[in-house]
Amino acid sequence: MQERSSVGDLAEQLRDEVKRYSPGGKLPSSRALVERYRVSPVTVSRALAQLAAEGLVVTRPGAGAFRAEPRPAPEPAGDTSWQQLALSADAAAELVPRAVDASGVLASLTAPPTGVIEFNGGYLHPSLQPERALAAALARAGRRPGAWGRPPLDGIPELREWFARGCGGAITASEVLITAGGQSALTTALRALAPPGAPVLVESPTYPGMLAIARAAGLRPVPVPVDTDGVRPELLAAAFEATGARVFVCQPLFQNPTGAVLAAHRRSEVLRIARAAGAFIVEDDFVRRLVHADAGPLPAPLIAEDPDGVVVHVCSLTKATSPSFRVCALVARGPVLERLRAIQIVDNFFVPRPLQEAALELVGSPAWSRHLRAVATQLKDRRDAMTTALLRDLPELALPHIPSGGYHLWLRLPDGADEAALVSAALRAGVAVTPGRPYFCAEPPAGHVRLSFAGLAGDAEIAEGVRRLRRACDEVLG
């Protein structure tokens, strides 16, 4: 059983037990709870913390946990109806109303109920995360001289230099800004490159979090279809001409959700088209470090082939480490760098120095390369296990492309299938899948689902998840 599930189960049992005590009554000691429920001390501590957050118990260091006094009756709710007018007036003043909608992102961030298999995850399973290496890096970083002081606004020089080397080409540390994760970097880039109301070209399908950023900024996403070789250059050129857009956002490597890699013969064409349109390319290089063990040599980032400042490059450490390790590089050349820098400072000031120092400690340690090799093998094995199970048990779900990097598969439903009904049926069957609709900014050509294999414990959980999905398909597809 996963730790999160153990904590939830214990918390539920303790809620019932707390009811038997009078306010102020002392609960059994942590040691007694460990023995009674056969869980770890960490599980007991987290369960009690959860109950304390809910106001059911209070904990006193050295004394134990006690039932909390009853909460006073809540004050009558205020009248917030005035906000409807204020918010609608804000939207009416803009050419394109802002739509702050996080639903597409929450599909991959929200943990499903206990017992549900997570095919909707967006991060590595805890067993694949370098927790010991991260803990050691944080400990070493905290002891570095000046580690708790104010960092340089652009990021500590050694970390910027490390990211610059990873970009290839002639990128220097002076062209790198350190940001708090890829989502923050994409937000900064779109705010810097396009004014509210402007069109922005996006791959179709594409990452829902990026669509949410664009819409929240009042931008107008315009879809450009992709196939198994990445974005289609002829359609990209037509979109630039039709819209006058000055920004194209893409993921050339293991695209989310299709897993496509921009083909070699298209890379220079995409750069040429953007340059001719006087436009920027925002390159979201989000899973370069989640390559699978059977992949060949990876293409360099697009920015390595761009001496003219067309490409603004985003590259994060988060996907390869932990959801909470939010360290990213935003790379650009020319005058746009100063605008990016200004927005980054206004929004965030800087990324906390201890986190930057920990990132430098991590990537400079022998544990880093060992971790990447282990993840490459584990992701390949999980991908193969999921692919085998899908082809055997769910042949009616089309799998047009099997990626050699990343953490998910993209499946097309049979024509006429009800995507929303399937997602709901899957959850009832005990498996959470990500719906395809949020990945499209216009009408999708068909129903899809995205299945992640990185957030699972191993082959057995993958096989069980596919069996549950089979039951859901039997219910919905007939």
C-alpha positions in Angstrom: 0.0 0.0 0.0 1.3 3.5 -0.9 2.1 5.8 2.0 -0.6 8.3 0.9 -3.3 5.6 1.0 -2.1 4.4 4.4 -2.3 7.9 5.8 -5.8 8.3 4.4 -7.0 5.0 5.8 -5.6 5.7 9.3 -7.0 9.2 9.3 -10.4 7.8 8.5 -10.2 5.3 11.4 -8.9 8.0 13.8 -11.8 10.3 13.0 -14.2 7.6 14.3 -12.0 7.0 17.4 -11.8 10.7 18.2 -15.6 10.8 18.6 -15.4 8.5 21.6 -13.3 11.1 23.6 -14.6 14.2 25.4 -13.1 17.6 24.3 -9.6 17.7 25.8 -9.4 14.0 26.1 -6.0 12.5 25.3 -5.7 10.0 22.4 -3.4 6.9 22.6 0.2 7.6 22.2 1.9 7.4 18.8 3.6 4.2 19.8 0.3 2.7 20.8 -1.3 3.7 17.5 1.7 2.2 15.5 1.1 -1.1 17.3 -2.6 -1.1 17.1 -2.9 -0.3 13.4 0.4 -1.8 12.2 1.6 1.2 10.4 4.8 3.2 10.5 5.4 6.1 12.9 5.5 8.5 9.8 2.0 7.3 8.9 0.7 8.0 12.4 2.4 11.5 12.4 0.9 12.4 9.1 -2.6 11.1 9.9 -2.6 13.1 13.2 -1.4 16.2 11.3 -4.3 15.7 8.9 -6.8 15.6 11.7 -5.1 18.6 13.3 -5.6 20.5 10.1 -9.2 19.6 10.1 -9.6 20.9 13.6 -10.4 17.5 15.2 -7.4 17.2 17.4 -4.6 19.4 18.8 -1.1 18.1 19.2 1.2 19.3 22.0 4.9 18.5 21.7 5.9 16.1 24.5 2.4 15.6 25.7 0.5 13.9 22.8 -2.7 14.4 20.8 -6.0 15.6 22.3 -9.5 15.9 21.0 -10.0 19.6 20.1 -12.7 21.8 21.6 -15.8 22.2 19.4 -15.4 24.9 16.8 -17.6 28.0 17.3 -20.5 28.4 14.9 -19.3 30.0 11.6 -20.1 33.6 11.0 -22.9 34.2 8.4 -21.6 34.2 4.9 -20.9 37.6 3.4 -22.4 38.9 0.1 -19.9 38.4 -2.7 -22.4 38.9 -5.6 -20.8 42.3 -6.3 -17.8 40.4 -7.7 -19.7 39.1 -10.8 -20.0 42.7 -12.0 -16.4 43.6 -11.3 -15.0 40.5 -13.0 -17.3 40.8 -16.1 -16.4 44.5 -16.4 -12.7 43.4 -16.4 -13.4 41.0 -19.3 -15.5 43.4 -21.3 -12.6 45.9 -21.4 -10.4 43.5 -23.3 -10.5 42.3 -26.9 -10.3 38.7 -25.8 -11.8 38.1 -22.3 -9.5 36.3 -20.0 -10.6 32.8 -19.1 -8.8 31.6 -15.9 -9.6 27.9 -16.1 -7.4 25.3 -14.4 -9.6 22.3 -15.2 -7.3 20.9 -17.9 -4.3 21.0 -15.6 -6.2 19.7 -12.5 -6.9 16.5 -14.5 -3.3 15.6 -14.0 -2.5 17.3 -10.7 -5.5 16.1 -8.6 -4.9 12.8 -6.8 -7.8 10.4 -7.3 -9.6 8.6 -4.4 -7.8 5.9 -2.4 -7.6 2.7 -4.3 -7.9 4.3 -7.8 -5.0 3.5 -10.1 -3.5 6.7 -11.5 -3.2 6.6 -15.2 -3.6 10.4 -15.1 -0.4 11.4 -13.4 2.1 13.8 -14.7 5.1 13.0 -12.5 7.4 10.1 -11.6 6.2 7.5 -9.1 7.9 8.1 -5.7 9.9 4.9 -6.2 11.5 6.6 -9.4 12.2 9.9 -7.8 15.8 10.5 -6.5 14.6 11.2 -3.0 17.9 10.3 -1.3 19.9 12.3 -3.8 17.6 15.2 -3.4 17.8 15.1 0.4 21.6 14.9 0.3 21.7 17.8 -2.2 19.5 19.9 0.0 21.5 19.1 3.1 24.8 20.1 1.3 23.2 23.2 -0.2 22.0 24.4 3.2 25.6 24.4 4.4 27.1 26.3 1.5 28.4 29.8 2.4 25.8 32.4 1.6 23.2 29.7 0.8 20.4 31.6 2.7 21.2 35.0 1.3 19.7 36.8 -1.6 20.7 35.2 -4.9 21.6 37.0 -8.1 18.3 38.0 -9.8 19.1 35.9 -12.9 20.1 32.9 -10.9 23.4 31.6 -9.5 26.1 31.7 -12.2 27.2 28.0 -11.9 23.6 26.8 -12.4 23.0 29.1 -15.4 26.2 27.8 -16.9 25.1 24.1 -16.4 21.8 24.8 -18.2 23.6 26.7 -21.0 25.8 23.7 -21.7 22.7 21.5 -22.0 21.3 23.8 -24.7 24.2 23.1 -27.1 25.2 25.6 -29.8 26.8 28.8 -28.6 24.5 29.5 -25.7 26.2 31.3 -22.8 25.2 31.6 -19.1 24.4 35.3 -19.7 21.5 34.2 -21.9 19.9 32.0 -19.1 17.4 33.0 -16.5 16.5 30.6 -13.6 12.8 30.4 -13.0 10.5 28.5 -10.6 9.5 25.6 -12.9 8.3 25.2 -16.5 4.8 26.6 -15.9 6.3 29.8 -14.5 8.7 30.1 -17.4 6.0 29.6 -20.0 3.8 32.2 -18.3 6.7 34.7 -18.4 7.4 33.9 -22.0 3.9 34.4 -23.2 3.4 37.6 -21.3 6.7 39.0 -22.7 6.0 38.0 -26.3 2.3 38.7 -27.0 0.0 41.5 -25.9 -3.5 40.7 -24.7 -5.9 40.0 -27.5 -3.1 38.7 -29.8 -3.2 35.3 -31.5 -0.7 32.6 -30.4 0.0 29.5 -32.5 0.0 26.2 -30.6 0.4 22.6 -31.6 -2.9 20.7 -31.8 -3.2 18.7 -29.6 -1.1 20.4 -26.9 -0.4 20.7 -23.2 -3.5 22.1 -21.4 -1.4 24.0 -19.0 -0.1 26.2 -21.8 -3.5 26.8 -23.2 -4.6 27.9 -19.7 -1.7 30.3 -19.5 -2.6 31.8 -22.9 -6.3 32.2 -22.1 -5.6 33.7 -18.7 -3.4 36.3 -20.4 -6.2 37.2 -22.8 -4.4 35.6 -25.8 -6.1 33.7 -28.5 -4.7 30.2 -29.1 -4.8 29.1 -32.8 -4.3 25.3 -33.4 -1.7 23.9 -35.9 -2.1 20.2 -36.3 0.8 17.7 -35.6 1.4 14.2 -36.8 3.9 11.6 -35.8 6.7 13.8 -37.2 5.7 16.8 -35.2 4.1 20.1 -36.4 3.2 20.2 -40.1 5.3 23.1 -41.6 2.9 23.9 -44.4 0.1 24.4 -41.9 2.3 26.4 -39.7 3.2 28.8 -42.5 -0.5 29.1 -43.4 -1.4 29.9 -39.8 1.2 32.6 -39.6 -0.1 34.2 -42.8 -3.8 33.9 -41.8 -3.5 35.3 -38.3 -0.4 37.6 -38.2 0.7 35.8 -35.1 4.1 36.5 -33.7 4.5 33.5 -31.3 4.4 29.7 -31.9 4.6 27.4 -28.8 5.8 23.9 -29.4 7.4 20.8 -27.8 9.7 19.4 -30.4 10.9 16.5 -28.3 8.4 13.8 -27.0 5.4 16.2 -27.5 2.6 16.2 -24.9 0.3 14.4 -25.5 1.3 12.6 -28.8 4.9 11.8 -27.9 6.0 12.9 -31.3 9.5 14.1 -32.1 9.9 16.9 -34.6 11.5 15.2 -37.6 15.0 16.3 -38.7 13.7 17.4 -42.2 11.1 19.7 -40.5 13.4 21.4 -37.9 15.1 23.9 -40.2 11.8 24.5 -42.1 10.0 25.4 -38.9 12.8 27.8 -37.9 12.7 29.3 -41.4 9.0 29.8 -41.4 9.0 31.6 -38.0 11.9 33.8 -39.0 10.2 34.8 -42.2 7.0 35.7 -40.2 9.1 37.8 -37.8 7.9 35.5 -35.0 9.2 33.8 -31.9 9.2 30.1 -31.2 8.7 29.1 -27.5 10.4 25.7 -27.2 9.1 23.8 -24.2 11.8 21.1 -23.8 10.1 19.6 -20.8 11.1 15.9 -20.8 14.6 15.8 -22.4 15.8 13.9 -19.3 13.0 11.3 -19.5 14.4 9.6 -22.5 13.8 5.8 -22.6 16.7 3.3 -22.6 16.0 2.1 -26.2 16.0 5.6 -27.7 18.7 6.7 -30.1 20.7 9.9 -29.9 18.5 12.9 -29.1 18.3 15.9 -31.4 19.7 19.1 -29.9 17.3 21.7 -28.7 16.0 24.0 -31.5 17.7 26.9 -29.9 21.1 25.3 -30.7 20.3 25.8 -34.4 19.1 29.4 -34.0 21.7 32.2 -34.0 19.1 34.9 -34.6 17.1 34.9 -31.4 13.9 33.3 -32.8 13.8 30.6 -30.2 12.9 31.1 -26.5 13.9 27.9 -24.8 12.3 26.4 -21.6 13.9 23.5 -19.8 12.9 22.3 -16.3 14.4 19.8 -13.8 11.0 19.0 -12.3 9.8 16.1 -14.5 13.0 14.2 -13.9 13.1 14.7 -10.1 10.1 15.6 -8.1 6.9 17.8 -8.5 8.2 20.0 -5.6 11.7 20.5 -7.2 10.7 23.5 -9.3 13.9 24.7 -11.0 13.9 25.7 -14.6 15.9 27.6 -17.2 14.4 30.2 -19.5 16.9 30.9 -22.4 16.8 33.7 -25.0 19.0 35.9 -27.2 18.7 39.5 -28.0 16.6 42.4 -26.6 13.8 40.0 -25.6 16.0 38.7 -22.8 15.7 41.9 -20.9 11.9 41.9 -21.2 11.8 38.3 -20.0 14.1 39.2 -17.1 11.9 42.2 -16.1 8.7 40.1 -16.0 10.5 37.4 -14.1 11.7 39.9 -11.5 8.3 41.7 -11.2 6.4 38.4 -10.8 8.8 36.4 -8.5 11.8 38.4 -7.6 14.0 35.3 -7.8 14.0 31.5 -7.2 15.0 30.8 -3.5 18.8 30.4 -3.3 18.7 27.1 -1.3 16.7 25.5 -4.1 19.1 26.7 -6.7 22.1 25.5 -4.7 20.4 22.2 -4.2 19.9 21.9 -7.9 23.6 22.5 -8.5 24.6 20.0 -5.9 22.2 17.4 -7.4 23.3 17.7 -11.1 27.0 17.8 -10.1 26.8 14.6 -8.1 27.4 11.0 -9.3 23.9 10.2 -8.2 22.5 12.3 -11.0 23.7 10.3 -13.9 22.8 7.0 -12.1 19.3 8.3 -11.5 18.9 9.2 -15.2 20.1 5.8 -16.3 17.7 4.0 -13.9 14.7 6.2 -14.9 15.5 5.5 -18.6 15.3 1.7 -18.0 12.3 1.9 -15.7 10.3 4.1 -18.1 11.0 1.8 -21.1 9.8 -1.2 -19.0 6.6 0.6 -17.9 5.9 1.8 -21.5 6.4 -1.7 -22.8 4.2 -3.2 -20.1 1.4 -0.7 -20.8 1.7 -1.0 -24.6 1.5 -4.8 -24.4 -1.5 -4.8 -22.1 -3.3 -2.2 -24.3 -2.7 -4.1 -27.6 -3.8 -7.4 -25.9 -6.9 -6.2 -23.9 -8.0 -3.0 -25.7 -7.3 -3.3 -29.4 -10.2 -1.0 -30.3 -8.2 2.0 -28.8 -5.8 3.1 -31.5 -2.2 3.7 -30.5 -0.7 5.6 -33.5 2.7 6.2 -31.9 4.8 4.6 -29.3 7.3 7.2 -28.0 10.9 6.6 -26.9 10.7 9.2 -24.3 8.3 10.9 -21.9 5.8 9.3 -19.6 2.5 8.7 -21.4 0.7 7.2 -24.3 -2.0 8.9 -26.4 -4.9 6.8 -27.6 -7.7 7.6 -30.0 -11.2 6.3 -29.2 -13.4 4.6 -31.8 -15.4 7.0 -34.0 -18.5 8.2 -32.1 -17.3 7.1 -28.7 -18.3 9.3 -25.8 -15.0 10.4 -24.3 -16.6 12.0 -21.1 -18.6 8.9 -20.5 -15.6 6.6 -20.8 -13.5 8.8 -18.4 -16.4 8.6 -15.8 -16.8 4.9 -16.3 -13.1 4.3 -15.9 -13.1 6.2 -12.5 -16.0 4.1 -11.4 -14.0 1.0 -12.4 -11.1 2.2 -10.3 -8.7 3.8 -12.8 -8.2 7.5 -13.5 -7.5 8.5 -17.1 -6.9 11.9 -18.6 -9.5 13.1 -21.1 -8.3 14.3 -24.5 -10.7 17.2 -24.9 -8.6 19.7 -22.8 -5.6 19.2 -25.2 -7.5 20.8 -28.1 -8.2 24.6 -28.3 -10.7 23.9 -31.1 -13.0 21.0 -31.9 -11.1 17.7 -31.6 -11.1 15.3 -34.6 -12.1 12.4 -32.3 -12.2 11.3 -28.7 -8.9 10.6 -27.0 -7.5 9.6 -23.6 -3.9 10.0 -22.3 -2.5 7.2 -20.1 0.5 7.9 -18.0 2.8 5.0 -17.0 5.4 6.9 -15.0 3.3 7.4 -11.9 2.7 3.7 -11.3 4.4 1.3 -9.0 5.2 -1.2 -11.7 4.0 -3.8 -14.2 1.4 -5.4 -12.0 -0.4 -2.1 -11.3 -0.3 -1.2 -15.0 -1.8 -4.6 -15.9 -4.6 -4.2 -13.3 -5.3 -0.6 -14.5 -5.7 -1.8 -18.1 -8.1 -4.6 -16.9 -10.2 -2.0 -15.1 -10.2 0.2 -18.2 -11.4 -2.8 -20.2 -14.4 -3.0 -17.9 -15.1 0.7 -18.5 -14.8 0.3 -22.3 -17.2 -2.7 -22.1 -19.7 -0.4 -20.3 -19.4 2.6 -22.7 -18.4 1.2 -26.0 -20.4 -2.0 -25.9 
